[in-house]
């Protein structure tokens, strides 16, 4: 199990431990604020592995631009973009309207699952934090499992993340500063209104709060 950490342990200490413990570590990313901060912290701590992004076909242009800006900045990392292996008919369907769970399953979760089965990393670096959602309120630095998840930002607040991003001049998705505090696919994301939860802009009115990558029976 992990060393003697507490909520004040700096994320880089967690990352350094993870790099030593799991040299085949791999980092999936959607390039949200948390993700951009994690990329920088991991890079500063010595991570030189892959940053894996799933292109669902529905990303905002600004998100793809953010990915490209990160790839230009962190040339020591390998940015991998995966696409869902859907047939032409399925690409045209607007499944997110009627079956968002199924849409996320085929466009987001399945491509990453397939990639991880091929690469077989023993652990993943992940950018989730407790403050993001009630479903993440008890997140720890390390989630044990067949594929261990390391969550160095578990205890960082939105204010800490923003301050770090500003201090380091990180290429945060410009939509973030317009209220898009959590950014997924454009059909399922809106700006968060004052006083709302950080992920209130995701899947509004569709009874869904997670894409399925991190929770549920097909979680990675
Ligand atoms: S976030 Fe929306 S559009 Fe994107 S994969 Fe999930 S349901 Fe489909």
py3Dmol code that shows the C-alpha trace and the ligand (Angstrom):
import py3Dmol

protein = """\
ATOM      1  CA  UNK A   1       0.000   0.000   0.000  1.00  0.00           C
ATOM      2  CA  UNK A   2       0.991   3.628  -0.302  1.00  0.00           C
ATOM      3  CA  UNK A   3       3.284   5.516   2.069  1.00  0.00           C
ATOM      4  CA  UNK A   4       2.172   7.604   5.003  1.00  0.00           C
ATOM      5  CA  UNK A   5       0.252  10.278   3.130  1.00  0.00           C
ATOM      6  CA  UNK A   6      -2.462  12.672   4.184  1.00  0.00           C
ATOM      7  CA  UNK A   7      -4.631  15.262   2.462  1.00  0.00           C
ATOM      8  CA  UNK A   8      -1.768  17.775   2.514  1.00  0.00           C
ATOM      9  CA  UNK A   9       0.634  15.494   0.679  1.00  0.00           C
ATOM     10  CA  UNK A  10       1.743  17.215  -2.500  1.00  0.00           C
ATOM     11  CA  UNK A  11       0.596  15.524  -5.738  1.00  0.00           C
ATOM     12  CA  UNK A  12       4.169  15.326  -6.975  1.00  0.00           C
ATOM     13  CA  UNK A  13       5.132  13.145  -4.027  1.00  0.00           C
ATOM     14  CA  UNK A  14       2.366  10.761  -5.037  1.00  0.00           C
ATOM     15  CA  UNK A  15       3.442  10.872  -8.664  1.00  0.00           C
ATOM     16  CA  UNK A  16       7.085  10.191  -7.827  1.00  0.00           C
ATOM     17  CA  UNK A  17       6.042   7.198  -5.737  1.00  0.00           C
ATOM     18  CA  UNK A  18       3.853   5.958  -8.578  1.00  0.00           C
ATOM     19  CA  UNK A  19       6.674   6.284 -11.107  1.00  0.00           C
ATOM     20  CA  UNK A  20       8.932   4.174  -8.925  1.00  0.00           C
ATOM     21  CA  UNK A  21       6.276   1.630  -8.055  1.00  0.00           C
ATOM     22  CA  UNK A  22       4.640   1.294 -11.475  1.00  0.00           C
ATOM     23  CA  UNK A  23       7.184   2.068 -14.204  1.00  0.00           C
ATOM     24  CA  UNK A  24       4.658   1.108 -16.895  1.00  0.00           C
ATOM     25  CA  UNK A  25       2.238   3.772 -15.691  1.00  0.00           C
ATOM     26  CA  UNK A  26      -0.082   5.229 -18.315  1.00  0.00           C
ATOM     27  CA  UNK A  27      -2.148   8.419 -18.268  1.00  0.00           C
ATOM     28  CA  UNK A  28      -5.574   8.686 -19.940  1.00  0.00           C
ATOM     29  CA  UNK A  29      -6.700  12.305 -20.310  1.00  0.00           C
ATOM     30  CA  UNK A  30      -9.626  14.398 -21.496  1.00  0.00           C
ATOM     31  CA  UNK A  31      -7.610  17.636 -21.095  1.00  0.00           C
ATOM     32  CA  UNK A  32      -9.883  19.268 -18.560  1.00  0.00           C
ATOM     33  CA  UNK A  33      -8.342  21.658 -16.010  1.00  0.00           C
ATOM     34  CA  UNK A  34      -7.440  18.754 -13.721  1.00  0.00           C
ATOM     35  CA  UNK A  35      -5.953  16.832 -16.600  1.00  0.00           C
ATOM     36  CA  UNK A  36      -3.785  19.699 -17.793  1.00  0.00           C
ATOM     37  CA  UNK A  37      -2.484  20.290 -14.270  1.00  0.00           C
ATOM     38  CA  UNK A  38      -1.751  16.586 -13.853  1.00  0.00           C
ATOM     39  CA  UNK A  39       0.169  16.452 -17.121  1.00  0.00           C
ATOM     40  CA  UNK A  40       2.395  19.302 -15.964  1.00  0.00           C
ATOM     41  CA  UNK A  41       2.928  17.907 -12.473  1.00  0.00           C
ATOM     42  CA  UNK A  42       3.708  14.466 -13.843  1.00  0.00           C
ATOM     43  CA  UNK A  43       6.075  15.882 -16.422  1.00  0.00           C
ATOM     44  CA  UNK A  44       7.909  17.889 -13.742  1.00  0.00           C
ATOM     45  CA  UNK A  45       8.134  14.709 -11.644  1.00  0.00           C
ATOM     46  CA  UNK A  46       9.742  12.821 -14.523  1.00  0.00           C
ATOM     47  CA  UNK A  47       6.844  11.098 -16.289  1.00  0.00           C
ATOM     48  CA  UNK A  48       7.717  10.476 -19.940  1.00  0.00           C
ATOM     49  CA  UNK A  49       5.038   7.985 -20.886  1.00  0.00           C
ATOM     50  CA  UNK A  50       1.832   8.200 -22.888  1.00  0.00           C
ATOM     51  CA  UNK A  51      -1.089  10.574 -22.587  1.00  0.00           C
ATOM     52  CA  UNK A  52      -4.058   8.766 -24.094  1.00  0.00           C
ATOM     53  CA  UNK A  53      -7.103  10.654 -25.349  1.00  0.00           C
ATOM     54  CA  UNK A  54     -10.254   9.160 -26.834  1.00  0.00           C
ATOM     55  CA  UNK A  55     -11.729  11.095 -29.736  1.00  0.00           C
ATOM     56  CA  UNK A  56     -15.436  10.367 -29.558  1.00  0.00           C
ATOM     57  CA  UNK A  57     -16.135  12.405 -32.676  1.00  0.00           C
ATOM     58  CA  UNK A  58     -18.035  14.946 -30.595  1.00  0.00           C
ATOM     59  CA  UNK A  59     -15.295  16.969 -28.954  1.00  0.00           C
ATOM     60  CA  UNK A  60     -15.258  20.739 -28.972  1.00  0.00           C
ATOM     61  CA  UNK A  61     -12.765  22.255 -31.358  1.00  0.00           C
ATOM     62  CA  UNK A  62     -11.180  23.956 -28.326  1.00  0.00           C
ATOM     63  CA  UNK A  63     -10.530  20.585 -26.696  1.00  0.00           C
ATOM     64  CA  UNK A  64      -8.686  19.302 -29.745  1.00  0.00           C
ATOM     65  CA  UNK A  65      -6.718  22.540 -29.849  1.00  0.00           C
ATOM     66  CA  UNK A  66      -5.821  22.084 -26.184  1.00  0.00           C
ATOM     67  CA  UNK A  67      -4.539  18.599 -26.930  1.00  0.00           C
ATOM     68  CA  UNK A  68      -2.395  19.978 -29.746  1.00  0.00           C
ATOM     69  CA  UNK A  69      -1.021  22.784 -27.599  1.00  0.00           C
ATOM     70  CA  UNK A  70      -0.105  20.308 -24.869  1.00  0.00           C
ATOM     71  CA  UNK A  71       1.611  18.039 -27.371  1.00  0.00           C
ATOM     72  CA  UNK A  72       3.665  20.998 -28.607  1.00  0.00           C
ATOM     73  CA  UNK A  73       4.622  21.965 -25.063  1.00  0.00           C
ATOM     74  CA  UNK A  74       5.461  18.524 -23.654  1.00  0.00           C
ATOM     75  CA  UNK A  75       7.507  17.005 -26.415  1.00  0.00           C
ATOM     76  CA  UNK A  76       8.870  14.367 -24.040  1.00  0.00           C
ATOM     77  CA  UNK A  77       5.417  12.815 -23.695  1.00  0.00           C
ATOM     78  CA  UNK A  78       3.713  10.698 -26.328  1.00  0.00           C
ATOM     79  CA  UNK A  79       0.195  11.911 -27.068  1.00  0.00           C
ATOM     80  CA  UNK A  80      -1.996   9.098 -28.375  1.00  0.00           C
ATOM     81  CA  UNK A  81      -5.464   9.704 -29.815  1.00  0.00           C
ATOM     82  CA  UNK A  82      -7.846   6.761 -30.029  1.00  0.00           C
ATOM     83  CA  UNK A  83     -11.028   6.671 -32.077  1.00  0.00           C
ATOM     84  CA  UNK A  84     -14.099   4.535 -31.692  1.00  0.00           C
ATOM     85  CA  UNK A  85     -14.236   1.756 -34.269  1.00  0.00           C
ATOM     86  CA  UNK A  86     -17.769   2.474 -35.418  1.00  0.00           C
ATOM     87  CA  UNK A  87     -19.311   1.799 -38.796  1.00  0.00           C
ATOM     88  CA  UNK A  88     -20.316   4.754 -41.023  1.00  0.00           C
ATOM     89  CA  UNK A  89     -24.014   4.378 -40.143  1.00  0.00           C
ATOM     90  CA  UNK A  90     -23.294   4.488 -36.436  1.00  0.00           C
ATOM     91  CA  UNK A  91     -21.131   7.581 -36.716  1.00  0.00           C
ATOM     92  CA  UNK A  92     -24.136   9.395 -38.122  1.00  0.00           C
ATOM     93  CA  UNK A  93     -26.511   8.312 -35.369  1.00  0.00           C
ATOM     94  CA  UNK A  94     -27.232  10.701 -32.533  1.00  0.00           C
ATOM     95  CA  UNK A  95     -27.285   7.990 -29.925  1.00  0.00           C
ATOM     96  CA  UNK A  96     -26.411  10.452 -27.180  1.00  0.00           C
ATOM     97  CA  UNK A  97     -30.013  11.706 -27.379  1.00  0.00           C
ATOM     98  CA  UNK A  98     -31.683   8.433 -26.472  1.00  0.00           C
ATOM     99  CA  UNK A  99     -28.992   6.215 -25.015  1.00  0.00           C
ATOM    100  CA  UNK A 100     -26.125   8.253 -23.559  1.00  0.00           C
ATOM    101  CA  UNK A 101     -24.799   5.287 -21.571  1.00  0.00           C
ATOM    102  CA  UNK A 102     -24.586   3.235 -24.747  1.00  0.00           C
ATOM    103  CA  UNK A 103     -23.070   6.141 -26.636  1.00  0.00           C
ATOM    104  CA  UNK A 104     -20.334   6.610 -23.993  1.00  0.00           C
ATOM    105  CA  UNK A 105     -19.779   2.863 -23.887  1.00  0.00           C
ATOM    106  CA  UNK A 106     -18.993   2.556 -27.590  1.00  0.00           C
ATOM    107  CA  UNK A 107     -17.409   5.922 -28.274  1.00  0.00           C
ATOM    108  CA  UNK A 108     -15.384   6.424 -25.124  1.00  0.00           C
ATOM    109  CA  UNK A 109     -15.008   3.403 -22.884  1.00  0.00           C
ATOM    110  CA  UNK A 110     -14.577   0.637 -25.473  1.00  0.00           C
ATOM    111  CA  UNK A 111     -11.670   2.249 -27.377  1.00  0.00           C
ATOM    112  CA  UNK A 112      -9.738   2.866 -24.179  1.00  0.00           C
ATOM    113  CA  UNK A 113     -10.518  -0.593 -22.818  1.00  0.00           C
ATOM    114  CA  UNK A 114      -9.210  -2.156 -26.003  1.00  0.00           C
ATOM    115  CA  UNK A 115      -6.058  -0.063 -25.881  1.00  0.00           C
ATOM    116  CA  UNK A 116      -5.394  -0.922 -22.248  1.00  0.00           C
ATOM    117  CA  UNK A 117      -5.905  -4.606 -22.909  1.00  0.00           C
ATOM    118  CA  UNK A 118      -3.252  -4.354 -25.562  1.00  0.00           C
ATOM    119  CA  UNK A 119      -0.789  -2.259 -23.508  1.00  0.00           C
ATOM    120  CA  UNK A 120      -1.507  -3.894 -20.140  1.00  0.00           C
ATOM    121  CA  UNK A 121      -0.270  -1.126 -17.849  1.00  0.00           C
ATOM    122  CA  UNK A 122      -0.310  -2.111 -14.186  1.00  0.00           C
ATOM    123  CA  UNK A 123      -1.477   1.356 -13.122  1.00  0.00           C
ATOM    124  CA  UNK A 124      -3.132   4.497 -14.462  1.00  0.00           C
ATOM    125  CA  UNK A 125      -2.520   8.115 -13.530  1.00  0.00           C
ATOM    126  CA  UNK A 126      -5.821   9.886 -13.198  1.00  0.00           C
ATOM    127  CA  UNK A 127      -6.811  13.519 -12.608  1.00  0.00           C
ATOM    128  CA  UNK A 128     -10.084  13.194 -10.715  1.00  0.00           C
ATOM    129  CA  UNK A 129     -10.517  15.126  -7.464  1.00  0.00           C
ATOM    130  CA  UNK A 130     -12.893  14.814  -4.538  1.00  0.00           C
ATOM    131  CA  UNK A 131     -14.454  18.201  -5.050  1.00  0.00           C
ATOM    132  CA  UNK A 132     -15.648  17.423  -8.557  1.00  0.00           C
ATOM    133  CA  UNK A 133     -18.711  15.354  -7.673  1.00  0.00           C
ATOM    134  CA  UNK A 134     -20.433  13.405  -4.885  1.00  0.00           C
ATOM    135  CA  UNK A 135     -19.409  10.236  -6.734  1.00  0.00           C
ATOM    136  CA  UNK A 136     -15.788  11.263  -6.147  1.00  0.00           C
ATOM    137  CA  UNK A 137     -16.120  12.549  -2.576  1.00  0.00           C
ATOM    138  CA  UNK A 138     -14.166   9.677  -1.037  1.00  0.00           C
ATOM    139  CA  UNK A 139     -11.490   9.362  -3.664  1.00  0.00           C
ATOM    140  CA  UNK A 140      -8.064   8.409  -2.308  1.00  0.00           C
ATOM    141  CA  UNK A 141      -4.586   8.760  -3.765  1.00  0.00           C
ATOM    142  CA  UNK A 142      -4.539   5.066  -4.622  1.00  0.00           C
ATOM    143  CA  UNK A 143      -7.413   2.877  -5.744  1.00  0.00           C
ATOM    144  CA  UNK A 144      -6.261  -0.718  -5.623  1.00  0.00           C
ATOM    145  CA  UNK A 145      -7.441  -3.201  -8.203  1.00  0.00           C
ATOM    146  CA  UNK A 146      -6.322  -5.332 -11.065  1.00  0.00           C
ATOM    147  CA  UNK A 147      -5.225  -2.093 -12.669  1.00  0.00           C
ATOM    148  CA  UNK A 148      -4.290   0.341  -9.903  1.00  0.00           C
ATOM    149  CA  UNK A 149      -5.464   3.933 -10.253  1.00  0.00           C
ATOM    150  CA  UNK A 150      -3.322   6.726  -8.890  1.00  0.00           C
ATOM    151  CA  UNK A 151      -5.160   9.970  -8.173  1.00  0.00           C
ATOM    152  CA  UNK A 152      -2.542  12.581  -7.185  1.00  0.00           C
ATOM    153  CA  UNK A 153      -5.076  15.464  -7.326  1.00  0.00           C
ATOM    154  CA  UNK A 154      -7.633  13.775  -5.095  1.00  0.00           C
ATOM    155  CA  UNK A 155      -7.452  16.517  -2.458  1.00  0.00           C
ATOM    156  CA  UNK A 156      -6.776  19.584  -4.565  1.00  0.00           C
ATOM    157  CA  UNK A 157      -9.549  22.161  -4.831  1.00  0.00           C
ATOM    158  CA  UNK A 158     -10.685  24.055  -7.904  1.00  0.00           C
ATOM    159  CA  UNK A 159      -8.889  27.132  -6.533  1.00  0.00           C
ATOM    160  CA  UNK A 160      -5.620  25.245  -6.102  1.00  0.00           C
ATOM    161  CA  UNK A 161      -5.867  23.823  -9.599  1.00  0.00           C
ATOM    162  CA  UNK A 162      -6.608  27.204 -11.160  1.00  0.00           C
ATOM    163  CA  UNK A 163      -3.806  28.871  -9.207  1.00  0.00           C
ATOM    164  CA  UNK A 164      -1.333  26.214 -10.320  1.00  0.00           C
ATOM    165  CA  UNK A 165      -2.440  26.459 -13.950  1.00  0.00           C
ATOM    166  CA  UNK A 166      -2.092  30.248 -13.921  1.00  0.00           C
ATOM    167  CA  UNK A 167       1.261  30.215 -12.152  1.00  0.00           C
ATOM    168  CA  UNK A 168       2.682  27.766 -14.677  1.00  0.00           C
ATOM    169  CA  UNK A 169       1.012  29.387 -17.691  1.00  0.00           C
ATOM    170  CA  UNK A 170      -0.636  26.119 -18.681  1.00  0.00           C
ATOM    171  CA  UNK A 171      -2.688  25.850 -21.889  1.00  0.00           C
ATOM    172  CA  UNK A 172      -6.061  25.328 -20.247  1.00  0.00           C
ATOM    173  CA  UNK A 173      -9.024  24.747 -22.544  1.00  0.00           C
ATOM    174  CA  UNK A 174     -10.322  28.299 -23.216  1.00  0.00           C
ATOM    175  CA  UNK A 175     -13.892  27.103 -22.677  1.00  0.00           C
ATOM    176  CA  UNK A 176     -13.033  26.561 -19.014  1.00  0.00           C
ATOM    177  CA  UNK A 177     -12.786  30.284 -18.365  1.00  0.00           C
ATOM    178  CA  UNK A 178     -16.281  30.701 -19.912  1.00  0.00           C
ATOM    179  CA  UNK A 179     -17.854  28.455 -17.297  1.00  0.00           C
ATOM    180  CA  UNK A 180     -17.297  25.052 -18.840  1.00  0.00           C
ATOM    181  CA  UNK A 181     -15.812  23.676 -15.638  1.00  0.00           C
ATOM    182  CA  UNK A 182     -16.067  20.091 -16.845  1.00  0.00           C
ATOM    183  CA  UNK A 183     -15.811  19.538 -20.566  1.00  0.00           C
ATOM    184  CA  UNK A 184     -16.863  16.422 -22.403  1.00  0.00           C
ATOM    185  CA  UNK A 185     -18.573  16.044 -25.768  1.00  0.00           C
ATOM    186  CA  UNK A 186     -20.438  19.093 -27.052  1.00  0.00           C
ATOM    187  CA  UNK A 187     -23.896  17.442 -27.162  1.00  0.00           C
ATOM    188  CA  UNK A 188     -23.587  16.576 -23.459  1.00  0.00           C
ATOM    189  CA  UNK A 189     -21.856  19.643 -22.004  1.00  0.00           C
ATOM    190  CA  UNK A 190     -23.015  23.117 -21.080  1.00  0.00           C
ATOM    191  CA  UNK A 191     -21.483  25.925 -19.025  1.00  0.00           C
ATOM    192  CA  UNK A 192     -21.964  25.678 -15.264  1.00  0.00           C
ATOM    193  CA  UNK A 193     -24.097  28.398 -13.681  1.00  0.00           C
ATOM    194  CA  UNK A 194     -23.008  30.227 -10.519  1.00  0.00           C
ATOM    195  CA  UNK A 195     -23.578  28.065  -7.451  1.00  0.00           C
ATOM    196  CA  UNK A 196     -23.889  24.812  -9.376  1.00  0.00           C
ATOM    197  CA  UNK A 197     -21.711  21.759  -8.819  1.00  0.00           C
ATOM    198  CA  UNK A 198     -18.559  21.526 -10.907  1.00  0.00           C
ATOM    199  CA  UNK A 199     -19.951  18.785 -13.148  1.00  0.00           C
ATOM    200  CA  UNK A 200     -23.524  20.088 -13.323  1.00  0.00           C
ATOM    201  CA  UNK A 201     -23.007  20.898 -16.991  1.00  0.00           C
ATOM    202  CA  UNK A 202     -22.562  17.278 -18.006  1.00  0.00           C
ATOM    203  CA  UNK A 203     -25.493  15.182 -19.323  1.00  0.00           C
ATOM    204  CA  UNK A 204     -28.095  17.595 -17.999  1.00  0.00           C
ATOM    205  CA  UNK A 205     -31.499  15.971 -17.642  1.00  0.00           C
ATOM    206  CA  UNK A 206     -30.258  12.569 -18.702  1.00  0.00           C
ATOM    207  CA  UNK A 207     -29.827  10.945 -15.272  1.00  0.00           C
ATOM    208  CA  UNK A 208     -26.143  10.462 -15.833  1.00  0.00           C
ATOM    209  CA  UNK A 209     -23.090  11.891 -14.089  1.00  0.00           C
ATOM    210  CA  UNK A 210     -20.190   9.694 -15.187  1.00  0.00           C
ATOM    211  CA  UNK A 211     -19.124   8.502 -18.612  1.00  0.00           C
ATOM    212  CA  UNK A 212     -18.326   5.016 -17.343  1.00  0.00           C
ATOM    213  CA  UNK A 213     -14.561   5.144 -17.594  1.00  0.00           C
ATOM    214  CA  UNK A 214     -14.078   5.267 -13.841  1.00  0.00           C
ATOM    215  CA  UNK A 215     -17.268   3.798 -12.401  1.00  0.00           C
ATOM    216  CA  UNK A 216     -19.611   1.024 -13.482  1.00  0.00           C
ATOM    217  CA  UNK A 217     -19.187  -2.509 -14.738  1.00  0.00           C
ATOM    218  CA  UNK A 218     -16.956  -1.547 -17.678  1.00  0.00           C
ATOM    219  CA  UNK A 219     -14.748   0.890 -15.767  1.00  0.00           C
ATOM    220  CA  UNK A 220     -11.137   0.818 -16.847  1.00  0.00           C
TER     221      UNK A 220
END
"""
ligand_1 = """\
8
LIG
S -20.477 12.296 -23.642
Fe -22.348 12.300 -24.902
S -21.710 12.365 -27.059
Fe -19.908 11.846 -25.793
S -19.790 9.650 -25.878
Fe -20.963 10.147 -24.022
S -23.149 10.253 -24.613
Fe -21.876 10.217 -26.502
"""
view = py3Dmol.view(width=600, height=400)
view.addModel(protein, "pdb")
view.setStyle({"model": 0}, {"cartoon": {"style": "trace"}})
view.addModel(ligand_1, "xyz")
view.setStyle({"model": 1}, {"stick": {}})
view.zoomTo()
view.show()
